[in-house]
């Protein structure tokens, strides 16, 4: 059995060198990959969420992995239908979300590890969604740094992308590199598993389930064909010329200014200089100069074009034709727009994208800013975020939070505000978020005042403090939660300078490929030793969500849960004898609400430190 890191490293090298995969399915028998997959996803919030069955991460064991591998060897493993739920979208519509069973999540993570290791080196550098060390900020910075001088911005959005991916085309794309029919059949079974809605089974005719761990990499493999079409067909077709020819009007005015200076006519020279600053040095209508830029994040993509609008329309039509004929996808008519970059703003990943000019208020007349890409905060985004803090036309308190401690109130407001500010730090007008700061701050102080039956002024005086930051001394509001024998917990609102940070980056949270021995939960699982009675044999791992909600110790709790509830400490690991059959099992309701597990005494070699939130339970 090869080490998981070795297997994924070999696949990565084959993908980078363009070599096919002939025997990928046999890696589904590798136990090391399942242990790595378990270490990657056991801490996810959805690990304790049941799918079509009651199965969750609670009760994980090596025997469960062995049973999956045995089914894989005989090609008997079948994916259960995903339980479908709906979550609201920003536009008021509902987004379908598929919740697979725990075993399907584990197998899906193994498939994701294999596909990502092989395909990641083949993906385009212009693709930023669902990839390690990439995200919205890396896509936006690419647009800002490399799209200088763009005239037209073509916004592209694929209608219902995840729900419209054609299964036959997906398998055909995979078959180009994966020459293993057993693995392709496994992926097809995964795509065709169906879903349960109101406990009624529905077939999956197209698309990948949103919520499945393997869906992001499958969508990237599918849409990589779009990236290749743009890079190999459209960009070479609409890119020509080394540089623009000189603008004849610019050259004429420059000669006139030189003549005025030679004759000592300073007034005319100054007037001609102002006129010169309003003219581009290169000919914007040069028929021999074209540039096409491209960037994609998931199903949202944008193109920047230097050339006439008629050619921009042709690019849009060719893009729509390729998606329709080759990938069976449709561009959204409402969201696919052609925008004049200088006079209008295009929307991409929540930002407004425009091209600056010297007569703009944002450039203060600096000619050096001509043609540079500007990232801006949309005004409607600020209005929408402020609306959550306002009522009756003014900032309002939140009655639902009045019974919370001051620490929780300040922490909630601070987290909401900090998340918005950190995302828009790339914008040149991030200072506009002062409006959001005032609304959120006033709402927070009014909530504290309502809780203590006091006034906003008194609450501001009580919680105001000075904070030393890398940007100097800042005023903020803080609340402390006292803990006996420990440092106080501190929550702070504010103190974030609303100035542009060109190096700001938020990348997608893609599981990092780490060799499984570094995961302590996996080490203790494979040790096969009960950590309550020290007996060896088959063990299972218990997971619950939150220690504080275990309740008081009692006879209705399992032995491991009783000990953990009695100690009332942060969980590390725990185990329980398999012979304790008299203790009732965890109910579905009890499991589905909590995420940590029980606790034991920390071994001496552990240095008194507590780590994982899991315990091992012997069968």
N, C-alpha and C positions, 0 to 999 in steps of 0.2 A: 504494500500500500504506500503510494507516494505521498509525501508531505503536501498539504494544500497549497502552500506558498510556491512549491516547486511546480506543481501542475499549472497554477495560474500564470507563473512566470514563463513557462514553455508556451502556453497559449498566447500570451502577450507577444512573445518573439515571433511566433508564426503569423499572427495578424500583422505585425509591423513589416515582416518580410513578404507578405502577400501569399503565404502558403495556405492551402486548404486544410480543413479539419476532417480527418477520415474516420476517427474512432472517438467521437465526443461522448457518445452515450455511455460508454463503459466507465466514464468518470462519475456517473450517477451511482456507481457502486462504492465510491470512495468515502469512507466514514469520516475522514478528516475534513472533507468539504462540508458535511452536515454539521459537524461541531463548529466549524468556522461560521457557517450560516446562523447557527443557534446563537453564537456569541454576538453576531451583528444585530439580530432583530429581537432578542428576548426583552430588551429594555424599551422597545417601541411602545407607544401608548396603546396601539391596537393589538398588542400581543395578548392582552387580557379580554379582548372583545370577541365574543363567540360569533361564528359564522352561521352556516346552515345547521350545524350541530353544536353541542355544548362544549366541544373540545377547545381548549385554550392552551397557553404555554404552561399553565399549572399542571404539574404531574409529568414534566418532561423527563425522559430517561433514555439511556442507551438502547434499551430493548425496543423503544419506539422507532429509533433510527434503524436498528437491525431489521425490523418488520418492513419499513419502507424500502430498504435496500433489497430485501428478499423479493418484494413485489416488483421492484424494478428489474431484477435479474430475469424474471419470467414475463416481463412486460404486462403485468397485471395491475399496475398502479393506475387508478383512475381519479381524476380531480372531481371533487364534489361541487355542486352549484354554489355560487357565491350568494350570500344574502345581500340583497340590494336595499339601500336606504337612500334618502335624498337630503342634500344639504343646500341651503340657499346660496345663490350667486349675487354678485353686486347689482346686477340688472333686475333683480326681483324674481328671476326664474330659479328652477331647481336643478342641481347637478346630481346625476346618479352616481352613487358610490358603492362599489362591490366589496363585501367583507368575506374573504375566503376563510376556510377552517385553518387551524394551526398547522396541520400536516401539509396542507397545500401551500401555506406561507413558507414553510421550511423548504419544501421542494422548489418553490418558485425562487427563493433566495439562492439556492444552489445553481439553478438555471441562470439566474442573473449574474452570479459570479463568473460562470463559464463564458457567457456571451459578452459580458463587459470586458473581461480580460482579453478576449480575442478581437472584438470590434473596436475597442477604444482607440487603438493606434490608427485605425482606418478612418475615423470620423474627421470631418472638416474642422479646421481651426475657426471657421465662422459659425460653428454651432456651439451654443453656450448652455443649453438647458439640460438638466439632469446629468451633469458631468462633474467629476471630481475637480476641485479647485477652479470651478467656473460658476457663473451665476449671472444675475441681472446686472450687477455693477461691471463685470468684465465685458459684457455685451455693450453696455452704454459707453464705456471708456473706449472700446474699439471704434464705435461710431464717432465719438468726439475727436479722436486722434487721427483717424485716417480718411474721413469723409470731407475734408476741407474743399470748399468751392462747389458743393453739390447744389444743383438748381432745382431738381424735382425729387421728392421723396415719395416712394411707392410703398404704402402700408399694406401688408398682406396678412390675412387671417383666414385660416381654414375652418369652415363650418363644421362643428361637431367632429373635430379631428380624431379624438380617441375612440369615439363611438362609430367611426366610419372606416377604419382601417380594414381593408379587404383581406380575409384570411388566406385566400389562394395566392394573392400577390405577396403577402408576408412570407408564406412558405417558399414561394419561388425565389424571393430575395435571399432568404436564409440558405436555400439549396445551392446558390451560386458559390458559397464558401464552405458550407457544412455538408460534406459528402457522407452523411450518416443518416440513413432512413429511419432508424429507430429513434434517434434524437428528434428528427423532424416530426415523427408521429407523436412523440411526447408533447412537443410544443403545440401541435394541432389539437390534441386532446385538451390541453390547457385552454386554448382559445375557444373550443367548442363546448366547454363544461356547462354553460348556461348560467342562469341565476334564478333565485327565488324572490318574488315580490308578492307580499301578502300571502306567503306560503304557497304560492302557485308557481310551478316551474315554467320557465320560458327558455327557448333555445337562443343561443348567441349566434346570430347570422353574420355579424361583422363587429369589428372593434375589439379593443382590449379593455379589461375591467379597470376603471379608475379606482385606485386603492390597492391593486395588486402590486407586489414588490417587483415583478418582472416587467410590468407595463412600460415604465419609462425607457428602459433600454430597448425594448421592442419598437417603441415609437421612434426612437432615434435611428435605429437600423432602417426602419421604413422611410423616414424623412431624409435619411442620408442620400437617397436617390434624388431628392429635390436639390440638395446641396451640390451634388455632382452635376446636375443639369445646369444650374446657374453658373458654376465655376468653369465647366468645360464647354458650354455652348453659349450661354447668354453673355458672360463677361468677355470672352474673346471676340464675339460678334459686335459688341457695343463698346469696345475699347480700342482706340486708335490714336496715333499722334503722340510725339514725345512731349511737346509743349505747345501752348497756344501761340498763334502768331500775334504780333504787336497790334494793338488797337490803333487804327489810323487816326481817330479823333484824339486819343491820348498823345500820340506823337505830334500832331498838329499843334495842340495847345502847349505842349512842352517847348516846341520851337518858338512859338510866339512869346512865351515867358522869357526864354533866353534872349530874344531880340530886345524885349522891353528892358531887361536888366542891362544889356550892353549899351542901351541909349540912356540909362539912368532914370527910366520911368518906373519908380518904385510902386506907385499906386496901381498902375496897370499890372505890374508883376505880382503884387499881392492878390489882386482880383483873379488873375490867371491861376495862381497857386490854389485858391479856394475851388476854382472850377476844376483844376487838375485832380484834387482830392476826391471829387465826386465821380471821376471816370476810372474804370478798370484799366490797368496797363495792358492786359491781354484782351483779345477780341472774344467777347462772350458768344458771338455767332460764328465762330470759326468752324466750318464744316469738316475740317480735317482733325478735329479734336473731340474725343468722346471718352467718358469714364463711367464705369458702372461698379458700384459697391454693393455688398450684400452682407446681411447679418441675420441670424435666426436664433430664437429662444423658444424651444418646444414648438408649438404650432404657430407662434407669432413670428413673422419675418418682415424685414424692411429692406428696401433697396434705395440707394442714392444714385442719381443719374445726372451727368453733365451733358446736356444736349437739348434739342427741341422737345416740346410736349408731345408731338405726334409720335416720336420714337419711344417716349415713356409709355404712351398708350399701347404701342406695339409690344413692349416688354411685358406689360401687364397681361395682354391677351395671350402671348406665348406662354407665360407662366400658368395662366388658367387652363390653357389647352393641354399642357404637359400634365398637370395635376389630374385633370379629368380623364385623359386618355391612358396615361401610364400608371397612375396611382389610384384611380377611382375616387378622387377627392374633389371637393368644390370649394372655391374661394367664397367667403362670405361677402355678399354684395354690399351690405351696410358698413362693413369694417375695412374693405379693400378700397383705398382712396389714393388719388394722386394729388399731392400737395406741393404748391410752389414754396420752396424752402425759405425764401427771403421775406415774403409777405404773409405767409401763414405758418402754422405750427402743426407738425405731425405728432401723433401719439404713439409711443413705444415703451412698453414696460412701465407705464405709469408716469412717464416724463413727457414733457413737450420738447420737441426737437426743431430748432430753427437754425437759419444761417444768419450770422451777424453782418451788419454793414455800418460804416462810419457815421451815418446819420441817425443811428439808433441811440436811445437814451442809455441803454446798457453798456454801450461801447464808449460813451462820452467823446465821440468824435475821433477815436483812435483809428487811423487808417490801417494799422497793422491787424486789426480785428476783422477786416473784410474777408468774407468767405469762411471764417471759422465757425465751427458747429457750437451752438449754445444749447445746454441742457437746462430746462426751466421747470419750476414747480407749477403744475396746472392750478389755476384759481379754483376750479370746481372741486379739486381734491381737498384743498384747504377748507372750503365751505362744507364739504361732506364730513370731514373729521370734526370740525367745530360744531356741527349739528348734534353730535352725540353728547355734547356738554351744555347745550342750550335748550331753553324752554320758555315759551311766552316772549320770544325775542331777546332774551338775555341769558347769560350763564346761570345755570341752575344746579342745585344740589342733587345728589343721587340718593333717594330714600332707601333703596335696597342695600346701601352700604353703611347706613347710619349705625347699625349694631356691631360693625366690625371694629377691631382695635385701630388706633391711629396709625400704627405701623402698616397694617394691611391696606388702609385707605390710601396712604401716601405711596406705598409700593405699587398699587394697581394703577394709579394715575401716572406715576413716573414711568412704569413699563410701557404704557400705551403711548405716551408722548415721546419717550426715547426711541421706540421702534420706528415712528414716523420720521423723526429727525435724522436718525442714522441712515435711513433709506434714501433721503433726499439731500444728503451732504454733497453729492456731485453737482447739484444745481448751482448755477451762477447767482440765482436769486433766492437762495435758501433763507435769506433774511425775512422773506414773506411769512415764514412760519412763526414770527412773533405774534401774529394774530391767534394762531392755535395755542401758543404758550399762554397768552393772557386768558383765553377761554378755559383751557384745562386747569390753570392755576386758580382762577376764580371759582370754578366749579368745585375743585378740591377743598378750598378754604370754606366755601359755603356748606359742603358736606360735613366737614369737621365742626363748623359752628352749629349746624343742626344737631349733631351728635351731643355736643356739650352744652347746648342751649346757650350759646354765647354769640359773639359777633365775629365778622370776618377780620376786623382789625385786630382783635385780641388773639385770634388763631394765627394770624400772620406774625404777630409779635412773638408768640410762643414758639413757633416752629422755624422762624427765620434764622439762618446761620450763614457764616462765611466759609467757603470751601476753597482750598488751595488746589489749583489745577495746573496742567502744563501751559495753559493760556493766561495764567494769572489768578488773582483772587476773584471768586465768583459768588454771588448771592444765590442761595437755594433754600429750600424748605426740607427739613428732615424730621423724622419720627423714629424713636428708639424703642425696642422691645427688650426689656430687662430679662436676663436669664441668670439664675443662681449658679455661681461657680463658673460661668462662661462669659465671654465677651457679649456685649449687647448687639442685637441685630439692628442695623441701621438702614432705613429707607430714605432716599433723597430724591426730591423733585427739582428739576432745573439744573443749573450749573453747566449746561452744554452750550458752547458758543455757536451761534447761528451764522457761522462763516463757512465758506466753501472749503471742502477738503478734497483735493484732487486725487489723493491716494486712498480714499475711502473704498472699502470693498466688502460686500456681503456675498458669499458664495453659497451654492446649494448644499444642503446637508445630505451628501451622498455617503453611505457607509464606506469607511476607509478599509482597504484590504490589509488586515493585520493578521499575522500568524496566530492561530487559535490558542497556543500555550500562553499568550499574554493575557487572555481572558481568565480571570480567577474562577469564574463560575464553571467554565469548561474544565479547568484543571481539577476541581473538586468533584465534578460529575464523573470524570473518567477514573478517579481514584477508587470509586465504588466502595466507600466506607461511610457507614451511618455516623453522623456527627453528634448523635444523641447517646447511642449505646456503644459506639466504636466497632460494631460488628461489620464484617465485610459481606458483600453480596450485591445483588441488583439494587439500585437506588433510583429515586425520582426526585426532581427538584420542584419545590413548592414556590409559587409566586402569588403574592397579593399586592394590592396597590398602595396602601397607606397604613403605616403602623398606628397612627393616631386613632384610626377608626376600628381597631380590633375589638374595642370594648374591654370589659373587665374579664379576668380569667374565670373560667367556669367549667362545669362538666360537659357542656355542649360543644366545647372547642376541642379540636385535635390536640394531642400532647404538645406538638411543636408550636402550635398557635398559643396554647396556654402559657408556655414558658416565655414566649416573646411578649405577650401582652402583660405578663407579670413584671418583666424587667423594664418595659416602657422605654426602650432605647432604640437608637437607629439600628436597623437590622444589618447583619453581616451575612452569616450563613447559618443553616440549621439542619438537623436531621432527626429522624424519628424511627423507632423500631417498626419493622414490617409486621411484627406479631401483634401490634396493638390494634387488632381488628375491631375492638369494641368502641373505638372512637369513631364517631360518625364522619363521613366524608364532607368536604366543603360543598355547599349548595351552589347552584349556578348563580343565584343572586349574590351570595357572599363573595364568590370569586370575581364577578364581573365589575365590582366596584373598587377593588383595592389592588395595589401593585407591588408592595414590598412583601417580605415574608417574616419568618420568626428569627430568633436570635439565640446565640450561645455565648459562652465565655470565650474571649479572644485568646488564642494560643500565645504562649510566651514568645515564640519566634515571630509573632505577628507585630510585635512592638507596640501593643496596645492600640493599634489603629483598626478602624472598621472600614470595610470596603463595600463589597457587593451587597445587594439587597435580596439575597436569595439563600436558600438552605436546601440541603439534600435530605430526602426522606427515603428510608429503605423500605422496600416492599416486604 
